[in-house]
């Protein structure tokens, strides 16, 4: 009887769009320049429900800064790191 080997390959993909609502700025916590996204746009980008998004924002893992117009901006690098941590958990 011949031996059979089953190989399963699992992949993840992440598609990012650069939109008009994003801007580049220096993130103090990343210590470098990063793409910044308006807090209001996070739910659309992350596809999270409101409760989960509030948990992420309040966790302290998302780096934030105040935009010139007074809006809250979130560092895309910290958002991607949070997504990676969530997938490995």
Backbone as JSON Lines, residues from 0, in Angstrom:
{"i":0,"aa":"X","n":[0.84,-1.18,0.0],"ca":[0.0,0.0,0.0],"c":[0.89,1.24,0.0]}
{"i":1,"aa":"X","n":[0.61,2.18,-0.91],"ca":[1.41,3.4,-1.06],"c":[1.06,4.4,0.04]}
{"i":2,"aa":"X","n":[2.09,5.11,0.5],"ca":[1.87,6.15,1.51],"c":[1.39,7.42,0.83]}
{"i":3,"aa":"X","n":[0.5,8.12,1.5],"ca":[0.01,9.4,0.99],"c":[0.41,10.5,1.95]}
{"i":4,"aa":"X","n":[0.79,11.62,1.38],"ca":[1.13,12.79,2.17],"c":[0.19,13.92,1.78]}
{"i":5,"aa":"X","n":[-0.42,14.51,2.76],"ca":[-1.32,15.63,2.51],"c":[-0.62,16.91,2.93]}
{"i":6,"aa":"X","n":[-0.54,17.87,2.02],"ca":[0.1,19.16,2.3],"c":[-0.97,20.24,2.21]}
{"i":7,"aa":"X","n":[-1.08,21.02,3.27],"ca":[-2.04,22.12,3.3],"c":[-1.26,23.43,3.38]}
{"i":8,"aa":"X","n":[-1.57,24.33,2.49],"ca":[-0.92,25.64,2.47],"c":[-1.97,26.69,2.81]}
{"i":9,"aa":"X","n":[-1.7,27.47,3.85],"ca":[-2.6,28.53,4.26],"c":[-1.91,29.86,4.01]}
{"i":10,"aa":"X","n":[-2.6,30.77,3.36],"ca":[-2.03,32.08,3.09],"c":[-2.97,33.16,3.57]}
{"i":11,"aa":"X","n":[-2.41,34.31,3.88],"ca":[-3.17,35.5,4.23],"c":[-2.75,36.6,3.29]}
{"i":12,"aa":"X","n":[-3.65,37.47,2.99],"ca":[-3.28,38.61,2.16],"c":[-3.9,39.87,2.76]}
{"i":13,"aa":"X","n":[-3.27,40.96,2.48],"ca":[-3.72,42.25,2.97],"c":[-3.59,43.24,1.83]}
{"i":14,"aa":"X","n":[-4.67,43.9,1.49],"ca":[-4.7,44.85,0.4],"c":[-4.88,46.23,0.98]}
{"i":15,"aa":"X","n":[-3.97,47.12,0.66],"ca":[-4.04,48.49,1.16],"c":[-4.25,49.44,0.0]}
{"i":16,"aa":"X","n":[-5.15,50.38,0.21],"ca":[-5.39,51.42,-0.77],"c":[-4.91,52.73,-0.18]}
{"i":17,"aa":"X","n":[-4.23,53.5,-0.97],"ca":[-3.85,54.84,-0.52],"c":[-4.94,55.79,-1.0]}
{"i":18,"aa":"X","n":[-5.56,56.44,-0.08],"ca":[-6.66,57.32,-0.43],"c":[-6.34,58.77,-0.12]}
{"i":19,"aa":"X","n":[-7.3,59.59,-0.41],"ca":[-7.12,61.02,-0.15],"c":[-7.12,61.34,1.34]}
{"i":20,"aa":"X","n":[-7.7,60.44,2.13],"ca":[-7.81,60.73,3.57],"c":[-6.55,60.37,4.34]}
{"i":21,"aa":"X","n":[-5.55,59.8,3.67],"ca":[-4.32,59.44,4.37],"c":[-3.26,60.51,4.14]}
{"i":22,"aa":"X","n":[-2.33,60.57,5.08],"ca":[-1.24,61.54,4.99],"c":[0.0,60.93,5.61]}
{"i":23,"aa":"X","n":[1.15,61.44,5.26],"ca":[2.39,60.96,5.86],"c":[2.8,61.94,6.95]}
{"i":24,"aa":"X","n":[3.22,61.38,8.08],"ca":[3.65,62.21,9.2],"c":[4.64,61.42,10.05]}
{"i":25,"aa":"X","n":[5.32,62.09,10.92],"ca":[6.27,61.43,11.81],"c":[5.52,60.89,13.02]}
{"i":26,"aa":"X","n":[5.64,59.58,13.22],"ca":[5.03,58.94,14.38],"c":[6.09,58.92,15.49]}
{"i":27,"aa":"X","n":[5.77,59.53,16.62],"ca":[6.73,59.6,17.73],"c":[7.03,58.22,18.3]}
{"i":28,"aa":"X","n":[6.03,57.34,18.32],"ca":[6.22,56.02,18.92],"c":[6.96,55.06,17.99]}
{"i":29,"aa":"X","n":[6.74,55.17,16.68],"ca":[7.47,54.34,15.71],"c":[8.87,54.91,15.47]}
{"i":30,"aa":"X","n":[9.03,56.18,15.82],"ca":[10.28,56.9,15.61],"c":[10.64,56.97,14.13]}
{"i":31,"aa":"X","n":[9.63,57.24,13.31],"ca":[9.85,57.36,11.88],"c":[8.62,57.88,11.18]}
{"i":32,"aa":"X","n":[8.77,58.12,9.88],"ca":[7.65,58.61,9.1],"c":[6.74,57.44,8.75]}
{"i":33,"aa":"X","n":[5.43,57.68,8.83],"ca":[4.47,56.63,8.57],"c":[3.23,57.21,7.91]}
{"i":34,"aa":"X","n":[2.5,56.36,7.25],"ca":[1.2,56.75,6.71],"c":[0.23,56.9,7.88]}
{"i":35,"aa":"X","n":[-0.52,57.98,7.91],"ca":[-1.48,58.23,8.97],"c":[-2.88,58.24,8.39]}
{"i":36,"aa":"X","n":[-3.8,57.63,9.11],"ca":[-5.17,57.48,8.64],"c":[-6.11,58.13,9.66]}
{"i":37,"aa":"X","n":[-7.1,58.83,9.17],"ca":[-8.06,59.47,10.06],"c":[-8.79,58.41,10.88]}
{"i":38,"aa":"X","n":[-8.98,58.69,12.15],"ca":[-9.66,57.76,13.05],"c":[-11.03,57.36,12.52]}
{"i":39,"aa":"X","n":[-11.72,58.29,11.89],"ca":[-13.06,58.02,11.34],"c":[-13.02,56.98,10.23]}
{"i":40,"aa":"X","n":[-11.87,56.82,9.57],"ca":[-11.74,55.88,8.45],"c":[-11.35,54.48,8.89]}
{"i":41,"aa":"X","n":[-10.99,54.3,10.15],"ca":[-10.5,53.0,10.6],"c":[-11.51,51.88,10.47]}
{"i":42,"aa":"X","n":[-12.77,52.16,10.74],"ca":[-13.77,51.1,10.67],"c":[-13.89,50.58,9.24]}
{"i":43,"aa":"X","n":[-13.82,51.45,8.27],"ca":[-13.9,51.05,6.87],"c":[-12.66,50.25,6.49]}
{"i":44,"aa":"X","n":[-11.49,50.71,6.9],"ca":[-10.23,50.06,6.53],"c":[-10.08,48.72,7.23]}
{"i":45,"aa":"X","n":[-10.39,48.66,8.5],"ca":[-10.14,47.45,9.29],"c":[-11.27,46.43,9.2]}
{"i":46,"aa":"X","n":[-12.45,46.86,8.78],"ca":[-13.6,45.96,8.69],"c":[-14.01,45.41,10.05]}
{"i":47,"aa":"X","n":[-13.7,46.15,11.11],"ca":[-14.07,45.75,12.47],"c":[-15.42,46.35,12.84]}
{"i":48,"aa":"X","n":[-16.12,45.67,13.75],"ca":[-17.34,46.29,14.26],"c":[-16.94,47.4,15.24]}
{"i":49,"aa":"X","n":[-17.87,48.25,15.58],"ca":[-17.58,49.43,16.41],"c":[-16.97,49.06,17.76]}
{"i":50,"aa":"X","n":[-17.49,48.02,18.41],"ca":[-16.99,47.62,19.73],"c":[-15.53,47.16,19.64]}
{"i":51,"aa":"X","n":[-15.21,46.32,18.67],"ca":[-13.83,45.84,18.51],"c":[-12.88,46.98,18.18]}
{"i":52,"aa":"X","n":[-13.33,47.89,17.34],"ca":[-12.5,49.04,16.98],"c":[-12.21,49.91,18.19]}
{"i":53,"aa":"X","n":[-13.2,50.14,19.04],"ca":[-12.99,50.92,20.26],"c":[-11.99,50.23,21.18]}
{"i":54,"aa":"X","n":[-12.05,48.9,21.26],"ca":[-11.07,48.16,22.07],"c":[-9.66,48.37,21.53]}
{"i":55,"aa":"X","n":[-9.5,48.29,20.21],"ca":[-8.18,48.48,19.6],"c":[-7.66,49.89,19.89]}
{"i":56,"aa":"X","n":[-8.5,50.89,19.7],"ca":[-8.07,52.28,19.89],"c":[-7.7,52.51,21.35]}
{"i":57,"aa":"X","n":[-8.48,51.96,22.28],"ca":[-8.23,52.16,23.7],"c":[-7.14,51.25,24.26]}
{"i":58,"aa":"X","n":[-6.67,50.29,23.49],"ca":[-5.65,49.35,23.96],"c":[-4.28,50.02,24.13]}
{"i":59,"aa":"X","n":[-4.08,51.14,23.46],"ca":[-2.78,51.79,23.51],"c":[-1.81,51.26,22.48]}
{"i":60,"aa":"X","n":[-2.21,50.23,21.74],"ca":[-1.33,49.65,20.72],"c":[-1.34,50.45,19.42]}
{"i":61,"aa":"X","n":[-2.39,51.23,19.2],"ca":[-2.46,52.07,18.0],"c":[-1.86,53.43,18.34]}
{"i":62,"aa":"X","n":[-0.9,53.84,17.54],"ca":[-0.24,55.13,17.75],"c":[-1.11,56.22,17.15]}
{"i":63,"aa":"X","n":[-1.34,57.28,17.93],"ca":[-2.21,58.37,17.49],"c":[-1.5,59.7,17.6]}
{"i":64,"aa":"X","n":[-1.95,60.63,16.77],"ca":[-1.5,62.02,16.89],"c":[-2.61,62.93,16.42]}
{"i":65,"aa":"X","n":[-2.49,64.2,16.79],"ca":[-3.5,65.2,16.43],"c":[-3.1,65.82,15.1]}
{"i":66,"aa":"X","n":[-4.02,65.81,14.13],"ca":[-3.77,66.42,12.82],"c":[-3.84,67.93,12.91]}
{"i":67,"aa":"X","n":[-3.37,68.59,11.87],"ca":[-3.39,70.06,11.84],"c":[-4.81,70.61,11.93]}
{"i":68,"aa":"X","n":[-5.78,69.84,11.41],"ca":[-7.16,70.29,11.43],"c":[-7.89,69.88,12.72]}
{"i":69,"aa":"X","n":[-7.16,69.28,13.66],"ca":[-7.74,68.87,14.93],"c":[-8.25,67.43,14.95]}
{"i":70,"aa":"X","n":[-8.21,66.76,13.81],"ca":[-8.68,65.38,13.75],"c":[-7.64,64.44,14.35]}
{"i":71,"aa":"X","n":[-8.09,63.27,14.78],"ca":[-7.18,62.26,15.32],"c":[-6.72,61.36,14.19]}
{"i":72,"aa":"X","n":[-5.41,61.18,14.07],"ca":[-4.82,60.33,13.04],"c":[-4.19,59.11,13.7]}
{"i":73,"aa":"X","n":[-4.29,57.97,13.03],"ca":[-3.74,56.71,13.54],"c":[-2.63,56.26,12.61]}
{"i":74,"aa":"X","n":[-1.54,55.81,13.18],"ca":[-0.37,55.34,12.45],"c":[-0.69,53.99,11.79]}
{"i":75,"aa":"X","n":[-0.52,53.91,10.48],"ca":[-0.8,52.68,9.74],"c":[0.14,51.55,10.17]}
{"i":76,"aa":"X","n":[1.38,51.85,10.48],"ca":[2.33,50.82,10.93],"c":[1.84,50.14,12.2]}
{"i":77,"aa":"X","n":[1.33,50.93,13.14],"ca":[0.83,50.34,14.39],"c":[-0.46,49.55,14.14]}
{"i":78,"aa":"X","n":[-1.28,50.01,13.2],"ca":[-2.5,49.27,12.86],"c":[-2.14,47.91,12.25]}
{"i":79,"aa":"X","n":[-1.18,47.89,11.35],"ca":[-0.76,46.63,10.73],"c":[-0.14,45.68,11.76]}
{"i":80,"aa":"X","n":[0.64,46.22,12.69],"ca":[1.22,45.39,13.75],"c":[0.12,44.79,14.61]}
{"i":81,"aa":"X","n":[-0.92,45.56,14.89],"ca":[-2.05,45.06,15.69],"c":[-2.79,43.95,14.95]}
{"i":82,"aa":"X","n":[-2.95,44.12,13.64],"ca":[-3.61,43.09,12.82],"c":[-2.79,41.8,12.85]}
{"i":83,"aa":"X","n":[-1.47,41.92,12.7],"ca":[-0.6,40.73,12.73],"c":[-0.69,40.03,14.09]}
{"i":84,"aa":"X","n":[-0.69,40.8,15.17],"ca":[-0.78,40.21,16.52],"c":[-2.1,39.51,16.73]}
{"i":85,"aa":"X","n":[-3.17,40.04,16.17],"ca":[-4.49,39.43,16.31],"c":[-4.56,38.11,15.56]}
{"i":86,"aa":"X","n":[-3.95,38.05,14.38],"ca":[-4.0,36.82,13.58],"c":[-3.19,35.69,14.19]}
{"i":87,"aa":"X","n":[-2.13,36.02,14.92],"ca":[-1.29,34.98,15.53],"c":[-1.85,34.52,16.86]}
{"i":88,"aa":"X","n":[-2.77,35.27,17.44],"ca":[-3.35,34.9,18.74],"c":[-4.38,33.8,18.59]}
